[in-house]
Amino acid sequence: MINFPMSSPSFELIGVGNPIMDLLAHVPESFLATHVAGEKGGMVLVDEQGIAQLLSRLDVQLAVTPGGSAANAVLAAAKLGLRTTFLGKVGGDVTARDYRENFAAAGGDGSRFKHTALPNGRCLSMITPDGQRTMRTHLGAAMTLSPDEITVQDFRGAKHAHIEGYLLFNPALADKVATTARAAGCTISLELSSFEVVNVARDWILAQLKQGVDIVFANEDEAGALFQKDAAYDAYSRQLAGYGGIACVKIGKDGAWVAKGSEMHRIAPIKVERLIDTTGAGDAWAGGFLYGHLRGLSLAASGALGSALGAECVQYLGPAIPDHQWPRLRALAQSLM
């Protein structure tokens, strides 16, 4: 077994989550009211039949792009120049093949994917005219990732592990991931991902915060669900930072708050000319912040880079920022050094 010294990691960042292919469709508000149970803007797990039923009711062309919360963040950081890898389970179908090829083409290392012959996971993201996305996800192959498959070797040579909240639907798996990443010497960040995740896993999240999480990413809905109260966004940041790590509370078009200890920063939003789709914007924000933080930028500079990536992401359909925009974003990252 090769044990890479943490002072010189082979990978600066490992993402842990569900490698899901995104199916994206623009829908009117009436489609959600008629065909989709649950609150607008959230994510609900469904079976393959649930995805198929919704697809059969859509009369629009779908866009297909690789997604998954942690994977989106990792690929954004990779395109800025971070050395990244990913831990998650892909299937054995053409969707899985396309997913792996896209991940590698974006600059991510795919050597730590787990594999099964089952179909790859898919997520239908329904985007309303206000740019909000409502998601229904069938995890497929990703759902079969077992705690027994997670080993310290999966995290060897990685400096930091970024864990998506959707893993928390399987508490035993989330426990094994967090425990094993720490045992391998990784620092940890947790993306809360969805208010539905927080509603299900609130006790687990609070226990982990008490144990020690280096960075927490949340939006205003997730922070409200975690603390079960309405509060000012800076107050959410202070309360999260009170557990000892860095707190990033993202508030969409209004920017973000970043806090650590007594240090507090209001991250200004970047105005965009067009809002197309918010899918993946929070993940892009996290990817930019993680790049800055792991390369030694200040909290304010890391937040500014996150804000730039999030603002860029919402101008396109899906979580991927087009290739022609990355030279400018990489130049921005270098200018902040």
C-alpha positions as semicolon CSV with decimal commas, in nm:
position;residue;x (nm);y (nm);z (nm)
1;M;0,000;0,000;0,000
2;I;0,135;0,342;-0,099
3;N;0,087;0,605;0,166
4;F;0,134;0,948;0,010
5;P;0,259;1,209;0,253
6;M;-0,012;1,464;0,320
7;S;0,237;1,750;0,279
8;S;0,254;1,662;-0,091
9;P;-0,078;1,503;-0,184
10;S;-0,133;1,321;-0,508
11;F;-0,479;1,477;-0,517
12;E;-0,572;1,807;-0,359
13;L;-0,941;1,718;-0,362
14;I;-1,151;1,402;-0,365
15;G;-1,525;1,432;-0,413
16;V;-1,757;1,172;-0,262
17;G;-2,112;1,134;-0,385
18;N;-2,349;1,004;-0,648
19;P;-2,229;1,016;-1,011
20;I;-2,563;1,098;-1,172
21;M;-2,648;1,183;-1,532
22;D;-2,866;1,492;-1,543
23;L;-3,170;1,516;-1,770
24;L;-3,272;1,882;-1,796
25;A;-3,604;2,021;-1,920
26;H;-3,761;2,367;-1,922
27;V;-4,118;2,341;-1,788
28;P;-4,395;2,587;-1,703
29;E;-4,505;2,634;-1,343
30;S;-4,824;2,447;-1,434
31;F;-4,625;2,128;-1,505
32;L;-4,502;2,116;-1,145
33;A;-4,848;2,192;-1,009
34;T;-5,007;1,917;-1,217
35;H;-4,751;1,638;-1,227
36;V;-4,498;1,682;-0,943
37;A;-4,575;1,623;-0,577
38;G;-4,367;1,800;-0,314
39;E;-4,219;2,145;-0,279
40;K;-4,074;2,339;-0,568
41;G;-3,696;2,370;-0,567
42;G;-3,612;2,051;-0,382
43;M;-3,489;1,702;-0,462
44;V;-3,687;1,381;-0,404
45;L;-3,566;1,027;-0,463
46;V;-3,786;0,820;-0,695
47;D;-3,762;0,483;-0,866
48;E;-3,699;0,430;-1,236
49;Q;-4,072;0,417;-1,300
50;G;-4,114;0,758;-1,139
51;I;-3,854;0,908;-1,375
52;A;-4,014;0,734;-1,675
53;Q;-4,363;0,864;-1,589
54;L;-4,244;1,222;-1,569
55;L;-4,047;1,190;-1,891
56;S;-4,357;1,054;-2,069
57;R;-4,548;1,369;-1,970
58;L;-4,285;1,610;-2,101
59;D;-4,331;1,754;-2,446
60;V;-3,993;1,926;-2,465
61;Q;-3,643;1,833;-2,576
62;L;-3,415;1,718;-2,299
63;A;-3,056;1,825;-2,244
64;V;-2,832;1,551;-2,107
65;T;-2,519;1,629;-1,904
66;P;-2,316;1,457;-1,630
67;G;-2,403;1,582;-1,283
68;G;-2,411;1,496;-0,915
69;S;-2,347;1,758;-0,646
70;A;-1,995;1,661;-0,539
71;A;-1,894;1,570;-0,895
72;N;-2,003;1,914;-1,020
73;A;-1,793;2,085;-0,751
74;V;-1,491;1,863;-0,815
75;L;-1,500;1,920;-1,192
76;A;-1,528;2,295;-1,146
77;A;-1,219;2,287;-0,923
78;A;-1,042;2,061;-1,174
79;K;-1,107;2,303;-1,459
80;L;-0,948;2,577;-1,250
81;G;-0,641;2,355;-1,217
82;L;-0,686;2,156;-0,895
83;R;-0,574;1,791;-0,891
84;T;-0,897;1,601;-0,829
85;T;-1,042;1,251;-0,808
86;F;-1,382;1,108;-0,721
87;L;-1,533;0,828;-0,515
88;G;-1,875;0,704;-0,620
89;K;-2,040;0,413;-0,800
90;V;-2,116;0,408;-1,172
91;G;-2,315;0,154;-1,370
92;G;-2,239;-0,070;-1,662
93;D;-2,451;0,093;-1,934
94;V;-2,385;0,352;-2,204
95;T;-2,489;0,629;-1,963
96;A;-2,212;0,523;-1,725
97;R;-1,959;0,508;-2,009
98;D;-2,050;0,859;-2,118
99;Y;-2,027;0,979;-1,759
100;R;-1,676;0,839;-1,710
101;E;-1,554;0,978;-2,041
102;N;-1,686;1,324;-1,961
103;F;-1,529;1,320;-1,615
104;A;-1,188;1,235;-1,758
105;A;-1,220;1,490;-2,040
106;A;-1,288;1,762;-1,784
107;G;-0,961;1,684;-1,608
108;G;-1,082;1,465;-1,321
109;D;-0,922;1,135;-1,225
110;G;-1,162;0,843;-1,258
111;S;-0,950;0,568;-1,104
112;R;-1,149;0,560;-0,778
113;F;-1,494;0,500;-0,924
114;K;-1,663;0,182;-0,802
115;H;-1,843;-0,025;-1,065
116;T;-2,153;-0,241;-1,105
117;A;-2,343;-0,384;-1,400
118;L;-2,662;-0,197;-1,303
119;P;-2,786;0,109;-1,495
120;N;-2,628;0,440;-1,402
121;G;-2,820;0,687;-1,186
122;R;-3,023;0,966;-1,348
123;C;-3,177;1,292;-1,228
124;L;-3,459;1,478;-1,401
125;S;-3,415;1,851;-1,337
126;M;-3,728;2,052;-1,422
127;I;-3,647;2,419;-1,471
128;T;-3,922;2,679;-1,437
129;P;-3,913;3,024;-1,605
130;D;-3,762;3,181;-1,290
131;G;-3,454;2,958;-1,333
132;Q;-3,537;2,744;-1,029
133;R;-3,483;2,368;-1,062
134;T;-3,691;2,094;-0,906
135;M;-3,526;1,752;-0,913
136;R;-3,642;1,392;-0,910
137;T;-3,357;1,142;-0,884
138;H;-3,322;0,769;-0,938
139;L;-2,985;0,677;-0,789
140;G;-2,949;0,351;-0,985
141;A;-2,596;0,213;-0,954
142;A;-2,496;0,487;-0,709
143;M;-2,751;0,356;-0,458
144;T;-2,567;0,024;-0,434
145;L;-2,246;0,171;-0,295
146;S;-2,196;-0,015;0,031
147;P;-2,011;0,098;0,345
148;D;-1,806;-0,223;0,311
149;E;-1,667;-0,096;-0,020
150;I;-1,518;0,218;0,139
151;T;-1,157;0,182;0,255
152;V;-0,879;0,409;0,371
153;Q;-0,703;0,333;0,043
154;D;-0,980;0,519;-0,141
155;F;-0,865;0,839;0,029
156;R;-0,490;0,778;0,029
157;G;-0,296;1,067;-0,121
158;A;-0,588;1,310;-0,101
159;K;-0,566;1,632;0,097
160;H;-0,933;1,719;0,128
161;A;-1,259;1,522;0,094
162;H;-1,576;1,699;-0,022
163;I;-1,890;1,503;0,072
164;E;-2,231;1,574;-0,080
165;G;-2,539;1,574;0,139
166;Y;-2,728;1,328;-0,077
167;L;-2,514;1,051;0,075
168;L;-2,692;1,119;0,404
169;F;-2,999;0,934;0,284
170;N;-2,781;0,631;0,369
171;P;-2,649;0,714;0,720
172;A;-2,431;0,402;0,746
173;L;-2,256;0,494;0,421
174;A;-2,214;0,856;0,524
175;D;-2,067;0,744;0,859
176;K;-1,815;0,518;0,685
177;V;-1,713;0,788;0,438
178;A;-1,657;1,055;0,704
179;T;-1,476;0,820;0,942
180;T;-1,254;0,674;0,670
181;A;-1,165;1,011;0,519
182;R;-1,056;1,137;0,859
183;A;-0,855;0,818;0,920
184;A;-0,670;0,880;0,593
185;G;-0,574;1,228;0,710
186;C;-0,814;1,428;0,494
187;T;-0,977;1,749;0,596
188;I;-1,351;1,741;0,523
189;S;-1,619;1,961;0,374
190;L;-1,990;1,886;0,372
191;E;-2,239;2,022;0,120
192;L;-2,587;2,005;0,272
193;S;-2,732;1,982;-0,083
194;S;-3,107;2,014;-0,015
195;F;-3,352;2,107;0,259
196;E;-3,502;1,759;0,217
197;V;-3,161;1,612;0,304
198;V;-3,141;1,828;0,616
199;N;-3,493;1,734;0,723
200;V;-3,400;1,364;0,704
201;A;-3,046;1,381;0,840
202;R;-3,048;1,678;1,080
203;D;-2,927;1,479;1,382
204;W;-2,645;1,323;1,179
205;I;-2,532;1,663;1,050
206;L;-2,529;1,820;1,395
207;A;-2,334;1,524;1,538
208;Q;-2,074;1,560;1,262
209;L;-2,044;1,934;1,319
210;K;-1,974;1,866;1,686
211;Q;-1,711;1,609;1,588
212;G;-1,549;1,856;1,351
213;V;-1,618;1,949;0,988
214;D;-1,365;2,183;0,828
215;I;-1,604;2,351;0,580
216;V;-1,984;2,348;0,561
217;F;-2,169;2,469;0,252
218;A;-2,539;2,552;0,287
219;N;-2,797;2,773;0,122
220;E;-3,055;2,975;0,313
221;D;-3,320;2,701;0,300
222;E;-3,080;2,435;0,425
223;A;-2,950;2,651;0,709
224;G;-3,307;2,731;0,814
225;A;-3,396;2,361;0,815
226;L;-3,083;2,275;1,015
227;F;-3,142;2,529;1,291
228;Q;-3,523;2,510;1,265
229;K;-3,571;2,885;1,267
230;D;-3,576;3,186;1,040
231;A;-3,276;3,410;1,095
232;A;-3,056;3,659;0,916
233;Y;-2,809;3,492;0,682
234;D;-2,507;3,626;0,869
235;A;-2,654;3,475;1,187
236;Y;-2,673;3,136;1,016
237;S;-2,306;3,176;0,922
238;R;-2,203;3,264;1,276
239;Q;-2,396;2,972;1,421
240;L;-2,242;2,726;1,175
241;A;-1,894;2,868;1,233
242;G;-1,950;2,828;1,605
243;Y;-1,879;2,457;1,561
244;G;-1,518;2,542;1,476
245;G;-1,498;2,520;1,097
246;I;-1,557;2,748;0,799
247;A;-1,922;2,826;0,725
248;C;-2,037;2,922;0,376
249;V;-2,402;3,026;0,350
250;K;-2,500;3,086;-0,013
251;I;-2,798;3,312;-0,081
252;G;-2,827;3,288;-0,458
253;K;-2,847;3,619;-0,643
254;D;-2,779;3,801;-0,314
255;G;-2,430;3,653;-0,274
256;A;-2,308;3,468;0,034
257;W;-2,172;3,492;0,386
258;V;-1,846;3,321;0,484
259;A;-1,740;3,292;0,847
260;K;-1,465;3,135;1,056
261;G;-1,438;3,211;1,427
262;S;-1,476;3,586;1,467
263;E;-1,393;3,645;1,099
264;M;-1,697;3,727;0,884
265;H;-1,718;3,821;0,516
266;R;-2,011;3,933;0,304
267;I;-1,945;3,792;-0,044
268;A;-2,091;4,026;-0,302
269;P;-2,307;3,879;-0,577
270;I;-2,217;3,910;-0,943
271;K;-2,502;4,035;-1,159
272;V;-2,574;3,833;-1,471
273;E;-2,738;3,943;-1,793
274;R;-2,948;3,631;-1,823
275;L;-3,067;3,368;-1,577
276;I;-3,121;3,039;-1,755
277;D;-3,092;2,762;-1,495
278;T;-2,976;2,741;-1,134
279;T;-2,885;2,369;-1,163
280;G;-2,534;2,320;-1,028
281;A;-2,477;2,686;-0,938
282;G;-2,423;2,609;-0,571
283;D;-2,187;2,327;-0,665
284;A;-1,989;2,559;-0,893
285;W;-1,970;2,807;-0,603
286;A;-1,832;2,533;-0,378
287;G;-1,582;2,425;-0,645
288;G;-1,448;2,779;-0,675
289;F;-1,427;2,821;-0,299
290;L;-1,250;2,487;-0,253
291;Y;-0,996;2,574;-0,522
292;G;-0,920;2,903;-0,350
293;H;-0,908;2,759;0,000
294;L;-0,688;2,464;-0,095
295;R;-0,451;2,693;-0,286
296;G;-0,415;2,924;0,014
297;L;-0,644;3,214;-0,073
298;S;-0,818;3,414;0,199
299;L;-1,178;3,343;0,288
300;A;-1,290;3,659;0,108
301;A;-1,095;3,579;-0,209
302;S;-1,211;3,216;-0,208
303;G;-1,569;3,337;-0,171
304;A;-1,526;3,585;-0,456
305;L;-1,403;3,306;-0,682
306;G;-1,698;3,090;-0,579
307;S;-1,932;3,377;-0,659
308;A;-1,779;3,416;-1,005
309;L;-1,828;3,048;-1,089
310;G;-2,182;3,039;-0,952
311;A;-2,279;3,346;-1,156
312;E;-2,128;3,195;-1,470
313;C;-2,309;2,864;-1,418
314;V;-2,662;3,010;-1,403
315;Q;-2,625;3,154;-1,753
316;Y;-2,633;2,809;-1,915
317;L;-2,853;2,503;-1,912
318;G;-2,716;2,239;-1,675
319;P;-2,428;2,240;-1,427
320;A;-2,141;2,266;-1,676
321;I;-1,978;2,599;-1,763
322;P;-1,880;2,599;-2,134
323;D;-1,517;2,532;-2,217
324;H;-1,459;2,872;-2,379
325;Q;-1,527;3,050;-2,047
326;W;-1,263;2,866;-1,844
327;P;-0,951;3,056;-1,962
328;R;-1,107;3,377;-1,825
329;L;-1,208;3,207;-1,499
330;R;-0,862;3,053;-1,456
331;A;-0,708;3,398;-1,512
332;L;-0,938;3,538;-1,245
333;A;-0,827;3,265;-1,001
334;Q;-0,462;3,349;-1,068
335;S;-0,525;3,720;-1,019
336;L;-0,654;3,651;-0,669
337;M;-0,337;3,467;-0,565
